[in-house]
């Protein structure tokens, strides 16, 4: 087997594993919490993941896809690294501000605040890891970054039930997981980075470089639309949970969170299928091989459709029994919500892929307006719908919003491709 074929198989294998772990992390932790400390704690954990998913885009700032498709090396890795320092600090500052507001305005208790803080800081470690992962991917070693992600989360998931069993306190268990996340990340970075970095990017040389604020500013300006898109996308995805948090109970939040877990399944499966193709697609676009570029887009659209059919069929036949068994909770009254959310998942995956393709085409500015429209509609409609129709209203409204987003993105993509 040629080395490139072996490496490509490694990329797909480890990226697939990372995608599965990313999909499973909240599921596994919620299963454990439901059995050990109860449904109310599971509801708080669901809300913590929702807030964490809103904070994570601030830390990542939409840089990853821009970084790995920067085939002209417009920005150095040192610029990407120092920019990530700025964005992670911004993430922590925003988180502290939100927790202050939650304590005073939303009357969150110390336990709920501690749970949210721990999950968000685990995601802050992930934001740091992401820039290294992007560097490895651009070096043709996608598997190396995926392996770091997998091993770090495996460590967290192995520790979590032990820490929760000993402490019987969700907040304390998550703080131990945060400590382990930091330690594993630093160890894996120390082992992998010296083997894969170029001479210019060695630790000793990076430490001697002067931070270029102008370059950081230019990079932040270039990816600002991508940040806006990723932030608004996760805001839209979690808006039903914010509305449920405002109008319903932690127990209902937990049940909605359980049936909403599969929402990201199609998108994550789709992501680890197309992620290894991003650099080749960027090269094809740069070299003007538009026919091949279009074929890749069409093929991925078909893949999303097939994944949607399979997931909807599986959800209809097995979804509620399996989820009820996993979470040790009777979810028989949520089958309608599950099916609607799985359909929403297909639209979410499609719009996510359209966004990535348009980023490769460097049309990221055109992506912001559709998200602004959908986010505003979510803010206006979801609180009203959830207060009147509960979780079914949340599911239907979310599905309609994701369908609208994919329609708007599709129109932009067709228009841009017609010009080439």
C-alpha positions as CSV (number, residue, x, y, z in Angstrom):
1,X,0.0,0.0,0.0
2,X,1.3,3.4,-0.9
3,X,2.0,5.8,2.0
4,X,-0.6,8.3,0.8
5,X,-3.3,5.6,0.7
6,X,-2.3,4.4,4.1
7,X,-2.4,8.0,5.4
8,X,-5.8,8.7,3.8
9,X,-7.2,5.6,5.5
10,X,-5.8,6.8,8.8
11,X,-7.4,10.3,8.2
12,X,-10.8,8.8,7.6
13,X,-10.5,6.3,10.4
14,X,-9.5,8.7,13.1
15,X,-11.7,11.5,11.8
16,X,-14.6,9.1,11.9
17,X,-13.8,8.1,15.5
18,X,-13.5,11.8,16.5
19,X,-16.9,12.5,14.9
20,X,-18.5,9.6,16.7
21,X,-17.0,10.6,20.1
22,X,-18.1,14.2,19.4
23,X,-21.6,13.0,18.9
24,X,-21.5,10.6,21.9
25,X,-19.9,12.8,24.6
26,X,-23.1,14.6,25.8
27,X,-25.1,11.4,25.2
28,X,-22.8,9.2,27.4
29,X,-22.5,11.8,30.2
30,X,-26.3,12.4,30.3
31,X,-26.9,8.6,30.5
32,X,-24.5,8.4,33.5
33,X,-26.0,11.4,35.2
34,X,-29.6,10.2,34.8
35,X,-28.8,6.9,36.5
36,X,-26.5,8.3,39.2
37,X,-27.9,11.6,40.3
38,X,-31.3,12.0,38.6
39,X,-33.3,13.8,35.9
40,X,-32.9,17.3,37.3
41,X,-29.1,17.1,37.1
42,X,-29.4,15.7,33.6
43,X,-31.5,18.8,32.7
44,X,-28.8,21.1,34.1
45,X,-26.1,19.2,32.1
46,X,-28.2,19.6,29.0
47,X,-28.3,23.3,29.5
48,X,-24.5,23.4,30.2
49,X,-23.8,21.7,26.9
50,X,-26.2,24.2,25.2
51,X,-24.3,27.2,26.7
52,X,-20.9,25.5,26.0
53,X,-21.9,25.1,22.4
54,X,-22.7,28.8,22.3
55,X,-19.3,29.7,23.8
56,X,-17.2,27.4,21.7
57,X,-17.7,29.5,18.5
58,X,-16.2,32.5,20.3
59,X,-13.1,30.4,21.1
60,X,-12.8,29.0,17.6
61,X,-14.0,32.1,15.9
62,X,-14.7,30.3,12.7
63,X,-10.9,30.1,11.9
64,X,-10.5,26.3,11.3
65,X,-12.0,25.9,7.8
66,X,-10.2,29.2,6.7
67,X,-6.9,27.9,8.2
68,X,-6.9,24.5,6.5
69,X,-8.0,26.0,3.1
70,X,-5.4,28.8,3.2
71,X,-3.4,27.2,0.4
72,X,-1.6,30.5,-0.4
73,X,-0.3,30.7,3.2
74,X,-1.6,34.3,3.6
75,X,-1.2,33.9,7.4
76,X,1.5,32.0,9.3
77,X,0.8,29.4,11.9
78,X,2.1,31.8,14.6
79,X,-0.6,34.2,13.5
80,X,-3.3,31.5,13.8
81,X,-1.9,30.5,17.2
82,X,-1.8,34.0,18.7
83,X,-5.2,34.8,17.2
84,X,-6.6,31.7,19.0
85,X,-5.1,33.1,22.3
86,X,-7.2,36.3,21.8
87,X,-10.4,34.4,21.0
88,X,-10.1,31.9,23.8
89,X,-9.6,34.8,26.3
90,X,-12.6,36.5,24.8
91,X,-14.6,33.2,25.3
92,X,-13.6,33.1,29.0
93,X,-14.6,36.8,29.5
94,X,-18.0,36.3,27.8
95,X,-18.6,33.2,29.8
96,X,-17.9,35.0,33.1
97,X,-20.2,37.8,32.1
98,X,-23.0,35.4,31.2
99,X,-22.6,33.5,34.5
100,X,-22.8,36.7,36.4
101,X,-26.0,37.6,34.6
102,X,-27.3,34.0,35.1
103,X,-26.7,34.3,38.9
104,X,-28.5,37.6,39.2
105,X,-31.0,37.7,36.4
106,X,-31.9,34.0,36.0
107,X,-31.4,33.0,39.6
108,X,-29.1,30.1,38.8
109,X,-27.7,28.4,41.9
110,X,-24.0,27.7,42.6
111,X,-24.3,24.1,41.4
112,X,-25.8,25.1,38.0
113,X,-23.2,27.8,37.5
114,X,-20.4,25.5,38.4
115,X,-21.7,22.8,36.0
116,X,-21.9,25.3,33.1
117,X,-18.5,26.7,33.9
118,X,-16.8,23.3,33.9
119,X,-18.3,22.2,30.6
120,X,-17.5,25.6,29.0
121,X,-13.9,25.4,30.1
122,X,-13.5,21.9,28.7
123,X,-14.7,23.4,25.5
124,X,-12.0,26.2,25.9
125,X,-9.4,23.4,25.9
126,X,-11.1,22.1,22.7
127,X,-10.8,25.5,21.1
128,X,-7.0,25.5,21.8
129,X,-6.7,22.0,20.5
130,X,-8.6,22.9,17.3
131,X,-5.9,25.3,16.0
132,X,-3.3,22.5,16.5
133,X,-5.7,20.1,14.7
134,X,-6.0,22.6,11.8
135,X,-2.2,22.9,11.6
136,X,-1.8,19.1,11.4
137,X,-4.6,18.8,8.8
138,X,-2.9,21.4,6.6
139,X,0.4,19.4,7.0
140,X,-1.5,16.4,5.6
141,X,-1.8,14.8,9.0
142,X,-5.5,15.1,9.8
143,X,-5.4,11.9,11.8
144,X,-2.9,13.3,14.3
145,X,-5.4,16.1,15.4
146,X,-8.3,13.6,15.4
147,X,-6.3,11.2,17.6
148,X,-5.6,14.0,20.1
149,X,-9.3,14.8,20.3
150,X,-10.3,11.2,20.7
151,X,-7.8,10.4,23.4
152,X,-8.6,13.5,25.4
153,X,-12.4,12.8,25.4
154,X,-11.8,9.1,26.1
155,X,-9.9,10.2,29.2
156,X,-12.8,12.5,30.2
157,X,-15.5,9.9,29.7
158,X,-13.5,7.2,31.6
159,X,-13.0,9.5,34.6
160,X,-16.5,11.0,34.7
161,X,-18.5,8.1,36.1
162,X,-15.8,7.3,38.7
163,X,-15.6,11.0,39.8
164,X,-19.4,11.2,39.9
165,X,-19.7,8.0,41.9
166,X,-17.2,9.1,44.5
167,X,-18.3,12.7,44.9
168,X,-22.1,12.3,44.1
169,X,-21.8,15.9,42.9
170,X,-22.0,16.7,39.2
171,X,-20.2,20.0,39.6
172,X,-17.2,18.4,41.3
173,X,-17.0,15.5,38.9
174,X,-16.9,17.9,35.9
175,X,-14.2,20.0,37.5
176,X,-12.0,16.9,37.8
177,X,-12.8,16.2,34.1
178,X,-11.6,19.7,33.3
179,X,-8.3,19.1,35.0
180,X,-7.8,15.8,33.2
181,X,-8.7,17.4,29.9
182,X,-5.9,20.0,30.3
183,X,-3.3,17.4,31.4
184,X,-4.1,15.0,28.5
185,X,-4.0,17.9,26.0
186,X,-0.6,19.1,27.2
187,X,0.9,15.6,27.2
188,X,-0.4,14.8,23.7
189,X,0.8,18.2,22.3
190,X,4.2,17.6,23.7
191,X,4.5,14.2,22.1
192,X,3.0,14.9,18.7
193,X,3.9,18.5,17.8
194,X,7.7,18.2,17.6
195,X,7.3,15.3,15.2
196,X,5.0,17.1,12.8
197,X,6.0,20.8,12.9
198,X,8.3,22.5,10.5
199,X,11.6,23.9,11.6
200,X,10.1,27.4,11.5
201,X,7.2,26.4,13.8
202,X,9.1,24.7,16.6
203,X,8.2,25.7,20.1
204,X,11.6,27.4,20.7
205,X,11.1,29.6,17.6
206,X,7.5,30.4,18.3
207,X,8.4,31.6,21.8
208,X,10.9,34.0,20.3
209,X,8.6,35.6,17.8
210,X,7.0,39.0,18.3
211,X,3.2,39.1,18.3
212,X,1.9,40.9,15.2
213,X,-1.3,42.7,16.2
214,X,-1.8,43.9,12.6
215,X,-1.8,40.3,11.3
216,X,-4.1,39.2,14.1
217,X,-6.5,42.0,13.2
218,X,-6.4,41.2,9.5
219,X,-7.1,37.5,10.3
220,X,-10.0,38.3,12.6
221,X,-11.4,40.6,10.0
222,X,-11.2,37.9,7.3
223,X,-13.0,35.3,9.5
224,X,-15.4,37.6,11.2
225,X,-18.3,36.5,8.9
226,X,-17.4,32.9,9.7
227,X,-17.5,33.6,13.4
228,X,-20.8,35.3,13.0
229,X,-22.1,32.3,11.1
230,X,-20.8,29.7,13.5
231,X,-22.1,31.6,16.6
232,X,-25.5,32.3,15.1
233,X,-25.7,28.6,13.9
234,X,-25.2,27.3,17.4
235,X,-27.5,30.0,18.9
236,X,-30.2,28.8,16.5
237,X,-29.5,25.1,17.3
238,X,-29.8,25.7,21.0
239,X,-32.5,28.4,21.0
240,X,-35.2,25.7,21.7
241,X,-33.3,24.7,24.9
242,X,-33.1,28.4,26.0
243,X,-36.8,28.8,25.5
244,X,-37.5,25.5,27.4
245,X,-35.2,26.7,30.2
246,X,-37.3,29.9,30.5
247,X,-40.8,28.4,30.4
248,X,-40.6,24.7,31.4
249,X,-38.8,22.6,34.0
250,X,-35.3,21.0,34.2
251,X,-37.0,17.6,33.9
252,X,-38.7,18.6,30.6
253,X,-35.4,20.1,29.5
254,X,-33.7,16.8,30.1
255,X,-36.3,14.8,28.1
256,X,-36.2,17.3,25.2
257,X,-32.4,17.1,25.3
258,X,-32.5,13.3,25.1
259,X,-34.6,13.3,21.9
260,X,-32.7,16.2,20.5
261,X,-29.3,14.5,20.9
262,X,-29.7,12.8,17.4
263,X,-30.1,16.2,15.8
264,X,-26.4,16.4,15.1
265,X,-26.0,12.8,14.0
266,X,-26.5,13.4,10.2
267,X,-24.3,16.5,10.4
268,X,-21.5,14.8,12.3
269,X,-21.6,11.7,10.0
270,X,-21.5,14.1,7.0
271,X,-18.7,16.1,8.5
272,X,-16.3,13.2,9.0
273,X,-17.0,12.1,5.4
274,X,-16.3,15.4,3.8
275,X,-13.6,16.8,6.2
276,X,-10.7,15.0,4.6
277,X,-11.7,16.4,1.2
278,X,-11.5,20.1,2.1
279,X,-7.9,20.7,1.2
280,X,-8.3,18.9,-2.2
281,X,-11.4,20.9,-2.9
282,X,-9.6,24.2,-2.0
283,X,-6.9,23.2,-4.5
284,X,-9.4,22.4,-7.2
285,X,-11.2,25.7,-6.7
286,X,-7.9,27.6,-6.7
287,X,-6.8,25.8,-10.0
288,X,-10.1,26.4,-11.7
289,X,-11.1,22.7,-11.9
290,X,-14.8,23.7,-11.5
291,X,-16.4,20.6,-13.0
292,X,-14.7,18.3,-10.5
293,X,-15.5,20.8,-7.7
294,X,-19.2,20.7,-8.7
295,X,-19.2,16.9,-8.8
296,X,-17.9,16.7,-5.3
297,X,-20.7,19.0,-4.1
298,X,-23.4,16.9,-5.9
299,X,-21.9,13.7,-4.5
300,X,-22.0,15.0,-1.0
301,X,-25.6,16.2,-1.4
302,X,-26.6,12.7,-2.3
303,X,-24.7,11.3,0.7
304,X,-26.7,13.7,3.0
305,X,-29.9,12.5,1.4
306,X,-29.0,8.8,2.0
307,X,-28.0,9.5,5.6
308,X,-31.3,11.3,6.2
309,X,-33.4,8.4,4.9
310,X,-31.4,5.9,7.0
311,X,-31.6,8.0,10.2
312,X,-35.3,8.7,9.8
313,X,-36.1,5.0,9.2
314,X,-33.9,4.0,12.2
315,X,-35.5,6.8,14.3
316,X,-39.0,5.7,13.5
317,X,-38.4,2.0,14.3
318,X,-35.9,2.1,17.1
319,X,-35.5,5.7,18.2
320,X,-37.8,6.0,21.2
321,X,-37.1,2.5,22.7
322,X,-33.3,2.9,22.3
323,X,-33.3,6.4,23.8
324,X,-35.6,5.4,26.7
325,X,-33.2,2.5,27.4
326,X,-30.1,4.7,27.2
327,X,-31.4,7.4,29.4
328,X,-33.4,5.2,31.8
329,X,-36.4,7.5,31.1
330,X,-39.8,6.9,29.5
331,X,-39.7,8.9,26.3
332,X,-42.7,7.3,24.6
333,X,-44.5,10.7,24.5
334,X,-41.7,12.3,22.4
335,X,-41.7,10.2,19.2
336,X,-43.2,13.0,17.2
337,X,-40.5,15.4,18.4
338,X,-37.8,12.9,17.6
339,X,-38.9,12.4,14.0
340,X,-39.2,16.2,13.4
341,X,-35.8,16.8,14.9
342,X,-34.2,14.1,12.7
343,X,-35.7,15.8,9.6
344,X,-34.3,19.1,10.9
345,X,-30.9,17.3,11.2
346,X,-30.8,16.7,7.5
347,X,-31.4,20.4,6.7
348,X,-28.8,21.3,9.3
349,X,-26.2,19.0,7.7
350,X,-27.0,20.4,4.2
351,X,-26.7,24.0,5.3
352,X,-23.5,23.2,7.2
353,X,-21.9,21.7,4.1
354,X,-23.1,24.5,1.9
355,X,-21.4,26.9,4.3
356,X,-18.1,25.1,4.1
357,X,-18.2,25.0,0.3
358,X,-18.9,28.8,0.1
359,X,-16.0,29.3,2.5
360,X,-13.7,27.5,0.2
361,X,-15.0,29.8,-2.6
362,X,-14.2,32.7,-0.2
363,X,-17.8,33.9,-0.3
364,X,-18.1,33.8,3.5
365,X,-19.5,37.3,3.7
366,X,-22.6,36.2,1.7
367,X,-23.3,33.6,4.4
368,X,-24.0,36.0,7.3
369,X,-27.3,37.5,6.2
370,X,-29.2,34.2,6.0
371,X,-28.1,33.4,9.5
372,X,-29.1,36.8,10.8
373,X,-32.5,36.3,9.3
374,X,-33.0,32.8,10.8
375,X,-31.6,33.9,14.2
376,X,-34.0,36.8,14.4
377,X,-36.9,34.6,13.5
378,X,-35.8,32.1,16.1
379,X,-35.6,34.8,18.8
380,X,-39.1,36.0,18.0
381,X,-40.9,32.7,17.3
382,X,-39.5,30.1,19.7
383,X,-40.3,31.7,23.0
384,X,-43.9,32.2,21.9
385,X,-44.2,28.7,20.4
386,X,-42.6,26.9,23.3
387,X,-44.7,28.8,25.9
388,X,-47.9,27.7,24.1
389,X,-47.1,24.3,22.5
390,X,-44.2,23.0,24.6
391,X,-41.6,20.6,23.2
392,X,-43.6,19.8,20.0
393,X,-43.8,23.5,19.1
394,X,-40.0,23.8,19.7
395,X,-39.3,20.8,17.4
396,X,-41.5,22.0,14.5
397,X,-40.3,25.6,14.7
398,X,-36.6,24.5,14.7
399,X,-37.2,22.2,11.7
400,X,-38.8,25.0,9.8
401,X,-35.9,27.4,10.6
402,X,-33.3,24.8,9.4
403,X,-35.2,24.2,6.2
404,X,-35.2,28.0,5.5
405,X,-31.5,28.3,6.2
406,X,-30.6,25.5,3.8
407,X,-32.9,27.0,1.1
408,X,-31.2,30.4,1.4
409,X,-27.7,28.9,1.3
410,X,-28.6,26.8,-1.7
411,X,-29.7,29.8,-3.6
412,X,-26.4,31.6,-2.9
413,X,-24.3,28.6,-3.8
414,X,-26.2,28.1,-7.2
415,X,-25.8,31.7,-8.0
416,X,-22.0,31.7,-7.3
417,X,-21.4,28.5,-9.2
418,X,-23.3,29.9,-12.3
419,X,-20.7,32.7,-12.4
420,X,-17.9,30.2,-13.0
